[in-house]
Amino acid sequence: MKYLLSFLFITFFSLSLLAQKKSFTLDDVVNGGTNYRSFYPETLASLQWINDDTFSYLQDDTTLVCQSITGSKKKVLTLGELKELTSNYKGQKIPSHQWHNGDVLEFRLPQERLFYKVKDKTSWRITYPEGAANTDLNYAAGRLAYTMDNNLYYATSQEEKIAVSENENPHIINGQTVHRNEFGIHKGTFWSPNGDFLAFYSKDETMVEDYPLVDILARQAKVRMIKYPMAGMSSEEVKVGIYNVANGNTTYLDTGEPKDRYFTNIAWSPDNRFLYIAELNRGQDTMMFNCYNANSGQRIKTLFTETDEEYVEPQNPMVFLPSDPEKFIWQSRRSGYNHLYLYNTNGELIRQLSKGKWEVTSILGFDKADNRGSGKTKLKGLKEKHIYISATKKSHLERHAYAVSIDKEEMRCMTDNEGVHRPQLSPNGHYMLDTWSNTETPLKIDLIKTKEAMTQNLFTAGNPYDGYELGEMKLLEIPSADTSLLLTARMILPPDFDRKKKYPAIIYVYGGPHSQMINQGWLGGVRMWQHYMAQKGFVMFTLDNRGTSYRGADFEQVIHRELGKHEMEDQMKGYEYLTAHAFIDSTRIGVFGWSFGGFMTTSLMTHYPEAFKVGVAGGPVIDWSNYEVMYGERYMDSPADNPKGYSNTTVSHYAKDLKGRLLMIHGAQDPVVVWQHSQKFVRQCVKDGVPLDYFVYPTHEHNVRGQDRVHLMRKITQYFEDFL
Amino acid sequence: MKYLLSFLFITFFSLSLLAQKKSFTLDDVVNGGTNYRSFYPETLASLQWINDDTFSYLQDDTTLVCQSITGSKKKVLTLGELKELTSNYKGQKIPSHQWHNGDVLEFRLPQERLFYKVKDKTSWRITYPEGAANTDLNYAAGRLAYTMDNNLYYATSQEEKIAVSENENPHIINGQTVHRNEFGIHKGTFWSPNGDFLAFYSKDETMVEDYPLVDILARQAKVRMIKYPMAGMSSEEVKVGIYNVANGNTTYLDTGEPKDRYFTNIAWSPDNRFLYIAELNRGQDTMMFNCYNANSGQRIKTLFTETDEEYVEPQNPMVFLPSDPEKFIWQSRRSGYNHLYLYNTNGELIRQLSKGKWEVTSILGFDKADNRGSGKTKLKGLKEKHIYISATKKSHLERHAYAVSIDKEEMRCMTDNEGVHRPQLSPNGHYMLDTWSNTETPLKIDLIKTKEAMTQNLFTAGNPYDGYELGEMKLLEIPSADTSLLLTARMILPPDFDRKKKYPAIIYVYGGPHSQMINQGWLGGVRMWQHYMAQKGFVMFTLDNRGTSYRGADFEQVIHRELGKHEMEDQMKGYEYLTAHAFIDSTRIGVFGWSFGGFMTTSLMTHYPEAFKVGVAGGPVIDWSNYEVMYGERYMDSPADNPKGYSNTTVSHYAKDLKGRLLMIHGAQDPVVVWQHSQKFVRQCVKDGVPLDYFVYPTHEHNVRGQDRVHLMRKITQYFEDFL
């Protein structure tokens, strides 16, 4: 009898456990936590087009499958087969790969690019030395560019190392990204289409001040100097070299004076003869779109110039029409929103392809010239009929695919379902593989026939949070401080929300340009830590203030010369909205942000000391004169030109006003927002007799990544639990 | 009627306020706080002997008064008169000064030594350039040595700058202290008695590793490298030069190999012909007391050698008997306690002057040869009868003055009152000015006639804490962990202590060698912040564990090769004693310490994670292999010789065991316990997923000084209030 009771009791207890929804641990919700990835929605991994009719993806991570648009599938390669081709890969899943010419698979392996021709099962490889980085393949020519230390090389299937540059000055860096990755720059090498020429950035940092990073893991702490040009100070000088494979000579483009400019969005002409560069002055208010002769290095012409009172920010290279090497698409925000402009290579605007109070977010591709094309285009000889884009036309919170007519004012949406679509266009433009989500849909993949906009579902992911206690998420609209428009905000309520109770709330803020914290995709763009905090009884709130992305130039550029000012005004509109709710305890409002969000957090805590009880500011900018030239001067001009703006935005000037509990956190190796920022704020608090809390992650850079991020988020959680 | 009531009420309220004792603010109790100095007991400022019968002191800071031993007083100089002598002094009180030859006053002013002959009111000066440091005067010769950057100079009343050394290598440093101020070294220049020769240290740091300190107040953070030799690594090489004023030549002593040794306790022979040096091997277990010819630099002889299994630590230069240039006093702990040994210059021990289980803490002086001297000394020709010392004979918690017979085993105490005496002996040894205090007596100054030990009170300070609420302080004795003896501890109870209540307690710990936290002087040696915390309801507790000072070699040297081990055992005896009290809430015990005390705090928190709820560790040593050679290797040997000891004492190895809340604090410019220490602990906590709190004082060195110290102590106070 005793046993039976125990048994019954245990059974009942287990059942009730099963029925009860689960709470998160930090390892579930923090990127870097042991369980974080298990909440990624399932998908067709490595999905990509092979040719006009077929695409491929991974099955169980170990089998590469191709599937025709009609649905027939076959295995292309297994992990085992791949490992027979090379002894150089130890991974447990088929690695990163790409198709070429519809039949050749390229795998990126350590010190090796492996090529596998599916039809005849032959393979070949290009190998390169250990320590190489920034690899860049021209498949047609079979040449792989890479950098070692500060120099540039390339390899072929015959040779491992051919020097493009042999510079002994370690502060002249060839073949790497420049201008601190601003202006859409993310690489330093640019093969001509046929691979006969290699254009590359050559960056001279000799004149740039050093910033010291201290490695405390050494036997005795050691300094590592990085080059860090601060606003108003000497910046790097960039040249563009063109290496001629045939004769081994390098020609540097004759870009003239002043040297202290930005050379952005490099593109080759389809005929390998010309190089196009969007050149920006240091003041960032004038962009000249220039064409250079790749052989001589001479400037041929300026196609057009863009100017702006605040700043011009070219971010996308020109895209030539596949059928016409004399015509290209240029993206510009000159109308107030990012749109497409069709130009010819004389620099004549043919027509503006898209317009309206919304933005093009990317170009997906074109119709391919084929017998389906009408041929009846007004643009004589042009075989493309449409350019396919991703855009915010329906809503700035959504991304949809559109077919935009090249010759007439017409555009058509390809994607029905509300949400965020990430479509991949087939080579001929007849199909899209559309991976999408919305707040109700974790992930779906549809095959869309572009002409008819017919949709067929290929894959539907389950909800990875089934069985977990998630609080209600609301997307909201709140008037901006200048009442010009409605800002987007997001509120997450505790799972057991009771409107009659009073809850503390935490505002998570970023607020800087090039950001959007809220969208209509899965989870509304939220990071799951917010749901974790909601489970702990905090209402979580976020608002995208003016200055953030996808809402046009005016919305963004209002921040110019005084960062934080309008951003804070908008955040306080969110604050007012939030604290107007009866279920919010307005004496217990916290705020948390990192980087620009750390700047915002510290600014909010000091400008509105009565509003916020607790704040956590990570990697914060404290003084924009200690931030870098490219980003900093775009938004703030130089300290000499804008002393008042710099002074007004230096957060340490307001340290004396701080009243709430503020935890400041920094990575000691931060090369982006250097450690000087938060230490200056600490110093000022000490001088002003103001209490402050602080933490440092000694080995981390601008973000605390990996498993250590769990430590960070535990610290932040604890801080709000202790003091909010 | 209404007015009258108000008046009565106000009066009553004011009276009750007056009756109520005051509580402290942090500005009262923190060194650096605006009100801290107002609690210094009053005294006769700048008290010193002028000649055998007269002493001087400051009246109201602005008038220098001399007073004969019979009590008659007269003004010597006013601040106004001093300012008429020089335009170079802006201070509000008579500055630091010293008497010479009974009639000449020397004032230390900026870039100037001003001399003033009282009798004929004449004055003269020696000036020296701005930026000079380490000034060292030979009054007889009228020469003032000083350093500029890394070189050595001297000035006279005629010349401002005569170069002794002109070294261009910035890592060879002349005339400054060496060996990181260990072995009693605190300066780098040593005039011969007649001023014809200047002996000086020359330190070559070329081979010492740099440690980077980062200045974040610069426009862009800048590195300042300091030389920091870590245990087991290459150390500085020190030479001793002798500069001959007559010919401008410098002879370097031929100290031979190995160069990596310690040259300590330099002393001149009275006849200006010989230099004596206590030379210690890098292992610090063998000291050779050597004599060098000052002219040739050749070693004449080794007078004697001291060895010790743990370490030898000479800290006091020889002292010659005034009447006999062939005899000197040597202080040594060779008997287990620091005592006096009379030697002749052949290196023969004449006799041990003092002995017993107590220590000589300083030599005050001698009887002067005069007609009072008996002349009947056994030591033929010797005119001194007594040497006067300060010692711990009565108790290691007290300091008393003793007359020790030079020729027979006899010593006599000069000071009656229990407590800590700081006597100044008159030139002829007939009188003492005895400034003393005990736990009941803030400060008294007595004039003592040494022959009769007769005492006359000159000054009695009032209690600066009258009207303030001070909790009861108890000095306690607690058996050491090895039960070999009784350790001293101190407990401070809250002012409104109620035995029936439960109190949280904070253990303040230092625990390292060369320290004594508790004595029988005023306030028992406590820092007033402890009384501040007692007012907030914390019981404050401190214990001097084995390893601390004034209790002999065994008591100290038990720590050898495993710092912290026995120290912690003893501290835990204190913990047991403390928590055995019914009025102590043993679940709420905190611990706080700085430097070695930060090491102890972190060690205690990690070794006894269940014992301590909250800790604050400032400037902590975390890994002795990151500490400097001189101090570190004395107690730990080198990492190669003692890998287990180093490993056992590396606190980050125990980071994973930390359970309580620990706040670690560091000065970013700390050149003593470099910042690497605490950052390594932070790094390990992050790796181990262990919560930790941290704070940094960006511009501070090993201690947070000045007004900023109030910020520090507020932070520490807040931490205990938040979490204990």
Interface residues (C-beta under 8 A of the other chain):
Chain A: E209 Y211 P212 V214 I216 L217 R219 Q220 A221 K222 V223 Y228 M230 M233 S625 N626 A668 V674 W675 Q676 Q679 K680 V682 R683 C685 V686 K687 G689 P691 L692 D693 Y694 F695 V696 Y697 P698 T699 Q707 D708 V710 H711 R714 K715 Q718 D722
Chain B: E209 Y211 P212 V214 I216 L217 R219 Q220 A221 K222 V223 Y228 M230 M233 S625 N626 A668 V674 W675 Q676 Q679 K680 V682 R683 C685 V686 K687 G689 P691 L692 D693 Y694 F695 V696 Y697 P698 T699 Q707 D708 V710 H711 R714 K715 Q718 D722
